[in-house]
Amino acid sequence: MNNSVIGLDIAKNIFHLFTLLADGKPLKKKLKRNELLAFFANYPTSIIGIEACGSSHH
């Protein structure tokens, strides 16, 4: 199993994803809300860090 770490910037409609592939190349994707589940359903097991801005705690 090849575990990776993914950074996910959440928003209302567009999600920004960033990770490094096995060969060290960066992967940057913009995913619409309705594409997100299908992307992760076919992606290997990973650790996902979700960005949260200061206003998300109010």
C-alpha positions in Angstrom: 0.0 0.0 0.0 1.4 3.4 -0.9 0.2 6.0 1.6 0.3 9.6 0.7 -0.6 12.9 2.3 -3.1 15.2 0.6 -3.8 18.9 1.3 -7.4 19.8 0.7 -8.7 23.3 0.7 -12.5 23.1 1.2 -15.0 25.6 -0.2 -18.6 25.8 -1.2 -18.3 24.6 -4.8 -14.6 24.1 -5.8 -12.0 22.1 -3.8 -8.3 22.5 -4.3 -6.2 19.4 -3.8 -2.4 19.2 -3.6 -0.2 16.1 -3.2 3.1 14.7 -4.3 3.0 11.6 -6.6 5.3 8.6 -6.0 7.8 10.1 -8.5 8.0 13.4 -6.6 6.0 15.4 -9.1 3.2 17.6 -7.6 -0.4 17.0 -8.4 -2.7 20.0 -8.2 -6.4 19.5 -9.0 -9.5 21.6 -8.8 -12.5 19.4 -8.1 -16.2 20.4 -8.1 -18.3 19.3 -5.2 -19.9 16.6 -7.2 -16.5 15.2 -8.4 -14.9 14.9 -5.0 -16.4 11.6 -3.8 -15.7 9.8 -7.2 -12.0 11.1 -7.1 -11.4 9.7 -3.6 -13.3 6.5 -4.2 -10.6 5.6 -6.8 -7.6 7.0 -5.0 -5.3 4.9 -2.7 -5.5 5.2 1.0 -4.2 8.5 2.1 -4.0 11.0 5.0 -6.0 14.1 4.2 -5.2 17.5 5.8 -8.1 19.9 5.5 -7.5 23.7 5.4 -9.5 25.7 7.9 -9.5 29.5 8.0 -10.0 31.5 11.2 -13.6 32.2 10.4 -14.5 28.5 10.2 -14.5 28.4 14.0 -17.3 30.9 14.5 
